[in-house]
Amino acid sequence: MKSDGRRKKENMVKEKREKTVEIRSLYKKYGKATEYAIEDINITCFEGETVGLLGHNGAGKSTTIKCLTGFLPFEKGTIEICGHNVVTDPIGAKKELGYVPDNRAMFEKMTGFEYINFIADIHDTPSEVRAERIEEMQSILKLGEKINNLISTYSHGMRQKICIMSALIHRPKLWLLDEPLTGLDPQTALALRQYMDYYKKQGNTVLYSSHNLDAVEKTCDRAYIINHGKMVSEFTIEDFKRDNPGKSLEEVFVEQFYE
């Protein structure tokens, strides 16, 4: 447990940073279900940090993310992205958001380059600016000349790279990813983790859900755990390592939620 002095110090540091995400008392149910899929979810993210959203299959991670993006309506609560309410100011909220979904859905008859520029057009990103940004992301993600191939010919990893590049072409304050490492080869997964770290250091926020707890432990500053639709834990990775010497996040997670 944190001491009062340590908690107060952390809160003072957070107060100096702008909030990128604020989810308060979020409740969501599907159709005619009598029970909520998620209930009383509270998440706050600040600029310059990477935050993990953890939980087993069906815990409520993707539901929370889809409410945050505005894809799903919800019964109770409020969600703001950089101060923009996703219900009353959806356009303002989406301008601050870059989303990489778990299904990598794209227009397959476009080339990767065409798709990125299509998304850039939606966000009114100037041509000279987008060219610089594509070059920067290419230097890290290394899609190379394949960026000019049809998306229908892409492997899973190549699709993921195009999703990332299109999500970040307008330089959103919030980079949101749902299971971003699933199915990626080790080289691409490493490149993605490195780019997450680079992006947050530019004063942005990275929020992602993942089953890859090793990656969360290596890349995140803080994490939230959702279990059966309820928020059960919030912690910093630094505190976790101090309180669980010699144990990995994966080991502790399995002990608490699967045994």
Contacts in CASP RR format, 6 or more apart in sequence:
PFRMAT RR
TARGET T0000
AUTHOR 0000-0000-0000
METHOD contacts of the structure
MODEL  1
MKSDGRRKKENMVKEKREKTVEIRSLYKKYGKATEYAIEDINITCFEGET
VGLLGHNGAGKSTTIKCLTGFLPFEKGTIEICGHNVVTDPIGAKKELGYV
PDNRAMFEKMTGFEYINFIADIHDTPSEVRAERIEEMQSILKLGEKINNL
ISTYSHGMRQKICIMSALIHRPKLWLLDEPLTGLDPQTALALRQYMDYYK
KQGNTVLYSSHNLDAVEKTCDRAYIINHGKMVSEFTIEDFKRDNPGKSLE
EVFVEQFYE
2 10 0 8 1.000
2 239 0 8 1.000
10 236 0 8 1.000
14 46 0 8 1.000
17 46 0 8 1.000
17 47 0 8 1.000
17 48 0 8 1.000
18 46 0 8 1.000
18 47 0 8 1.000
18 82 0 8 1.000
19 44 0 8 1.000
19 45 0 8 1.000
19 46 0 8 1.000
19 47 0 8 1.000
19 80 0 8 1.000
19 82 0 8 1.000
19 83 0 8 1.000
20 45 0 8 1.000
20 46 0 8 1.000
20 47 0 8 1.000
20 81 0 8 1.000
20 82 0 8 1.000
20 96 0 8 1.000
20 173 0 8 1.000
20 174 0 8 1.000
20 204 0 8 1.000
20 205 0 8 1.000
21 43 0 8 1.000
21 44 0 8 1.000
21 45 0 8 1.000
21 68 0 8 1.000
21 79 0 8 1.000
21 80 0 8 1.000
21 81 0 8 1.000
21 174 0 8 1.000
21 205 0 8 1.000
21 207 0 8 1.000
22 43 0 8 1.000
22 44 0 8 1.000
22 45 0 8 1.000
22 78 0 8 1.000
22 79 0 8 1.000
22 80 0 8 1.000
22 83 0 8 1.000
23 41 0 8 1.000
23 42 0 8 1.000
23 43 0 8 1.000
23 44 0 8 1.000
23 64 0 8 1.000
23 67 0 8 1.000
23 68 0 8 1.000
23 77 0 8 1.000
23 78 0 8 1.000
23 79 0 8 1.000
24 42 0 8 1.000
24 77 0 8 1.000
24 78 0 8 1.000
24 79 0 8 1.000
25 40 0 8 1.000
25 41 0 8 1.000
25 42 0 8 1.000
25 76 0 8 1.000
25 77 0 8 1.000
25 78 0 8 1.000
26 38 0 8 1.000
26 39 0 8 1.000
26 40 0 8 1.000
26 41 0 8 1.000
26 42 0 8 1.000
26 64 0 8 1.000
26 67 0 8 1.000
26 74 0 8 1.000
26 76 0 8 1.000
26 77 0 8 1.000
26 78 0 8 1.000
26 79 0 8 1.000
27 36 0 8 1.000
27 38 0 8 1.000
27 39 0 8 1.000
27 40 0 8 1.000
27 41 0 8 1.000
27 74 0 8 1.000
27 75 0 8 1.000
27 76 0 8 1.000
27 77 0 8 1.000
28 36 0 8 1.000
28 37 0 8 1.000
28 38 0 8 1.000
28 63 0 8 1.000
28 64 0 8 1.000
28 67 0 8 1.000
28 72 0 8 1.000
28 74 0 8 1.000
28 75 0 8 1.000
29 35 0 8 1.000
29 36 0 8 1.000
29 37 0 8 1.000
29 75 0 8 1.000
30 37 0 8 1.000
36 75 0 8 1.000
36 229 0 8 1.000
37 60 0 8 1.000
37 63 0 8 1.000
37 229 0 8 1.000
38 60 0 8 1.000
38 63 0 8 1.000
38 64 0 8 1.000
38 67 0 8 1.000
38 226 0 8 1.000
38 229 0 8 1.000
38 230 0 8 1.000
39 229 0 8 1.000
39 230 0 8 1.000
40 230 0 8 1.000
40 231 0 8 1.000
41 64 0 8 1.000
41 226 0 8 1.000
41 229 0 8 1.000
41 230 0 8 1.000
41 231 0 8 1.000
42 231 0 8 1.000
43 51 0 8 1.000
43 53 0 8 1.000
43 64 0 8 1.000
43 224 0 8 1.000
43 231 0 8 1.000
45 51 0 8 1.000
45 174 0 8 1.000
45 205 0 8 1.000
45 207 0 8 1.000
46 205 0 8 1.000
47 173 0 8 1.000
47 203 0 8 1.000
47 204 0 8 1.000
47 205 0 8 1.000
48 200 0 8 1.000
48 201 0 8 1.000
48 202 0 8 1.000
48 203 0 8 1.000
48 204 0 8 1.000
48 205 0 8 1.000
49 200 0 8 1.000
49 205 0 8 1.000
49 206 0 8 1.000
49 221 0 8 1.000
49 222 0 8 1.000
50 196 0 8 1.000
50 197 0 8 1.000
50 200 0 8 1.000
50 205 0 8 1.000
50 206 0 8 1.000
50 207 0 8 1.000
50 208 0 8 1.000
50 219 0 8 1.000
50 220 0 8 1.000
50 221 0 8 1.000
51 205 0 8 1.000
51 206 0 8 1.000
51 207 0 8 1.000
51 208 0 8 1.000
51 220 0 8 1.000
51 221 0 8 1.000
51 222 0 8 1.000
51 223 0 8 1.000
51 224 0 8 1.000
52 207 0 8 1.000
52 208 0 8 1.000
52 209 0 8 1.000
52 210 0 8 1.000
52 216 0 8 1.000
52 220 0 8 1.000
52 222 0 8 1.000
52 223 0 8 1.000
52 224 0 8 1.000
53 61 0 8 1.000
53 64 0 8 1.000
53 65 0 8 1.000
53 207 0 8 1.000
53 208 0 8 1.000
53 209 0 8 1.000
53 210 0 8 1.000
53 223 0 8 1.000
53 224 0 8 1.000
53 226 0 8 1.000
54 61 0 8 1.000
54 209 0 8 1.000
54 210 0 8 1.000
54 213 0 8 1.000
54 216 0 8 1.000
54 223 0 8 1.000
54 224 0 8 1.000
54 225 0 8 1.000
54 226 0 8 1.000
54 253 0 8 1.000
55 61 0 8 1.000
55 209 0 8 1.000
55 211 0 8 1.000
55 225 0 8 1.000
55 226 0 8 1.000
55 227 0 8 1.000
55 253 0 8 1.000
55 257 0 8 1.000
56 227 0 8 1.000
56 257 0 8 1.000
56 258 0 8 1.000
59 226 0 8 1.000
59 227 0 8 1.000
59 228 0 8 1.000
59 229 0 8 1.000
60 226 0 8 1.000
60 229 0 8 1.000
61 178 0 8 1.000
61 209 0 8 1.000
61 226 0 8 1.000
62 102 0 8 1.000
62 178 0 8 1.000
62 209 0 8 1.000
63 72 0 8 1.000
63 229 0 8 1.000
64 226 0 8 1.000
65 176 0 8 1.000
65 178 0 8 1.000
65 209 0 8 1.000
66 72 0 8 1.000
67 73 0 8 1.000
67 74 0 8 1.000
67 79 0 8 1.000
67 86 0 8 1.000
68 79 0 8 1.000
68 81 0 8 1.000
68 86 0 8 1.000
68 176 0 8 1.000
69 86 0 8 1.000
69 94 0 8 1.000
69 97 0 8 1.000
69 99 0 8 1.000
69 176 0 8 1.000
70 79 0 8 1.000
70 86 0 8 1.000
70 90 0 8 1.000
70 93 0 8 1.000
70 94 0 8 1.000
78 85 0 8 1.000
78 87 0 8 1.000
79 85 0 8 1.000
79 86 0 8 1.000
79 87 0 8 1.000
79 93 0 8 1.000
80 86 0 8 1.000
80 93 0 8 1.000
81 92 0 8 1.000
81 93 0 8 1.000
81 96 0 8 1.000
81 97 0 8 1.000
81 173 0 8 1.000
81 174 0 8 1.000
82 93 0 8 1.000
82 96 0 8 1.000
82 173 0 8 1.000
82 174 0 8 1.000
83 93 0 8 1.000
84 92 0 8 1.000
84 93 0 8 1.000
84 95 0 8 1.000
84 96 0 8 1.000
85 93 0 8 1.000
86 93 0 8 1.000
95 123 0 8 1.000
95 170 0 8 1.000
95 172 0 8 1.000
96 172 0 8 1.000
96 173 0 8 1.000
96 174 0 8 1.000
97 172 0 8 1.000
97 174 0 8 1.000
97 176 0 8 1.000
98 167 0 8 1.000
98 168 0 8 1.000
98 170 0 8 1.000
98 172 0 8 1.000
98 174 0 8 1.000
98 175 0 8 1.000
98 176 0 8 1.000
99 167 0 8 1.000
99 176 0 8 1.000
99 177 0 8 1.000
99 178 0 8 1.000
100 160 0 8 1.000
100 163 0 8 1.000
100 164 0 8 1.000
100 167 0 8 1.000
100 175 0 8 1.000
100 176 0 8 1.000
100 177 0 8 1.000
100 178 0 8 1.000
100 180 0 8 1.000
101 163 0 8 1.000
101 178 0 8 1.000
102 178 0 8 1.000
102 179 0 8 1.000
102 182 0 8 1.000
104 156 0 8 1.000
104 159 0 8 1.000
104 160 0 8 1.000
104 163 0 8 1.000
106 115 0 8 1.000
106 151 0 8 1.000
106 159 0 8 1.000
106 162 0 8 1.000
106 163 0 8 1.000
106 166 0 8 1.000
107 115 0 8 1.000
107 118 0 8 1.000
107 151 0 8 1.000
108 150 0 8 1.000
108 151 0 8 1.000
108 152 0 8 1.000
109 150 0 8 1.000
109 151 0 8 1.000
109 152 0 8 1.000
110 118 0 8 1.000
110 150 0 8 1.000
110 151 0 8 1.000
111 147 0 8 1.000
111 148 0 8 1.000
111 149 0 8 1.000
111 150 0 8 1.000
111 151 0 8 1.000
112 147 0 8 1.000
112 148 0 8 1.000
112 149 0 8 1.000
112 150 0 8 1.000
112 151 0 8 1.000
112 154 0 8 1.000
112 162 0 8 1.000
113 134 0 8 1.000
113 147 0 8 1.000
113 148 0 8 1.000
115 151 0 8 1.000
115 162 0 8 1.000
115 166 0 8 1.000
116 130 0 8 1.000
116 134 0 8 1.000
116 147 0 8 1.000
116 162 0 8 1.000
116 165 0 8 1.000
116 166 0 8 1.000
116 169 0 8 1.000
117 130 0 8 1.000
118 166 0 8 1.000
119 166 0 8 1.000
119 167 0 8 1.000
119 169 0 8 1.000
119 170 0 8 1.000
120 130 0 8 1.000
120 166 0 8 1.000
120 169 0 8 1.000
120 170 0 8 1.000
123 169 0 8 1.000
123 170 0 8 1.000
125 133 0 8 1.000
125 169 0 8 1.000
125 170 0 8 1.000
130 169 0 8 1.000
133 168 0 8 1.000
133 169 0 8 1.000
133 171 0 8 1.000
134 147 0 8 1.000
134 165 0 8 1.000
134 169 0 8 1.000
137 164 0 8 1.000
137 165 0 8 1.000
137 168 0 8 1.000
137 195 0 8 1.000
138 144 0 8 1.000
138 147 0 8 1.000
138 165 0 8 1.000
140 191 0 8 1.000
140 194 0 8 1.000
140 195 0 8 1.000
140 198 0 8 1.000
141 161 0 8 1.000
141 164 0 8 1.000
141 165 0 8 1.000
141 188 0 8 1.000
141 191 0 8 1.000
141 192 0 8 1.000
141 195 0 8 1.000
142 191 0 8 1.000
143 158 0 8 1.000
143 161 0 8 1.000
143 162 0 8 1.000
143 165 0 8 1.000
146 154 0 8 1.000
146 158 0 8 1.000
147 162 0 8 1.000
151 159 0 8 1.000
151 162 0 8 1.000
154 162 0 8 1.000
156 183 0 8 1.000
156 184 0 8 1.000
157 183 0 8 1.000
157 184 0 8 1.000
157 185 0 8 1.000
157 188 0 8 1.000
160 180 0 8 1.000
160 184 0 8 1.000
160 188 0 8 1.000
160 192 0 8 1.000
161 188 0 8 1.000
164 192 0 8 1.000
164 195 0 8 1.000
167 175 0 8 1.000
168 175 0 8 1.000
168 199 0 8 1.000
171 204 0 8 1.000
172 204 0 8 1.000
173 203 0 8 1.000
173 204 0 8 1.000
173 205 0 8 1.000
174 204 0 8 1.000
174 205 0 8 1.000
174 207 0 8 1.000
175 196 0 8 1.000
175 199 0 8 1.000
175 204 0 8 1.000
175 205 0 8 1.000
175 206 0 8 1.000
175 207 0 8 1.000
176 207 0 8 1.000
176 208 0 8 1.000
177 206 0 8 1.000
177 207 0 8 1.000
177 208 0 8 1.000
177 209 0 8 1.000
178 208 0 8 1.000
178 209 0 8 1.000
179 208 0 8 1.000
179 209 0 8 1.000
179 210 0 8 1.000
179 211 0 8 1.000
180 192 0 8 1.000
180 208 0 8 1.000
180 210 0 8 1.000
181 189 0 8 1.000
181 192 0 8 1.000
181 193 0 8 1.000
181 210 0 8 1.000
181 212 0 8 1.000
181 215 0 8 1.000
182 211 0 8 1.000
182 212 0 8 1.000
184 192 0 8 1.000
189 215 0 8 1.000
193 215 0 8 1.000
193 218 0 8 1.000
193 219 0 8 1.000
196 206 0 8 1.000
196 208 0 8 1.000
196 219 0 8 1.000
197 219 0 8 1.000
199 206 0 8 1.000
200 206 0 8 1.000
210 216 0 8 1.000
213 248 0 8 1.000
213 249 0 8 1.000
213 250 0 8 1.000
213 253 0 8 1.000
214 248 0 8 1.000
214 249 0 8 1.000
214 250 0 8 1.000
216 223 0 8 1.000
216 237 0 8 1.000
216 249 0 8 1.000
217 237 0 8 1.000
217 240 0 8 1.000
217 248 0 8 1.000
217 249 0 8 1.000
217 250 0 8 1.000
220 237 0 8 1.000
221 236 0 8 1.000
221 237 0 8 1.000
221 238 0 8 1.000
222 234 0 8 1.000
222 235 0 8 1.000
222 236 0 8 1.000
222 237 0 8 1.000
223 233 0 8 1.000
223 234 0 8 1.000
223 235 0 8 1.000
223 237 0 8 1.000
223 240 0 8 1.000
223 249 0 8 1.000
224 231 0 8 1.000
224 233 0 8 1.000
224 234 0 8 1.000
225 231 0 8 1.000
225 232 0 8 1.000
225 233 0 8 1.000
225 234 0 8 1.000
225 253 0 8 1.000
225 257 0 8 1.000
226 232 0 8 1.000
227 257 0 8 1.000
237 249 0 8 1.000
240 249 0 8 1.000
240 252 0 8 1.000
244 252 0 8 1.000
END
